[in-house]
Amino acid sequence: MLTQPSCELSDQPLPGTQHVQLDGDGYLFIRDRKKDMAIVGGYNVYPREIDEVLSAHPDVLEAAAIGVADAYRGEIVRAFVVARPGRHPTREALLADCAASPRQIQGSS
């Protein structure tokens, strides 16, 4: 759990976030994805599958992957990970775990 906010929210809606809810206590809940698939260099990539692989890692408490615009590939997938208390997963370890997944999820450098 974050002890310091990583960003500040205003009363203005977040762009493209019709599936996000801010409750009365100030907690932000992501209820659904705007898009279920990202097209990365011509390949269909499903961020939910990446969520599942990352969440299965023993050092990961929560994970969420999203597609973001990229000038070269059209889109890339960006993952956000919350580590389990006392654990410190590295980017390299998580990419290796994704590459070893039976789903053939490959990381980029």
Beta strands, then each sheet from edge to edge (+ up, - down):
strand 1: 20-22
strand 2: 28-30
strand 3: 38-40
strand 4: 43-45
strand 5: 60-70
strand 6: 74-83
sheet 1: 1+ 2-
sheet 2: 3+ 4-
sheet 3: 5+ 6-
end
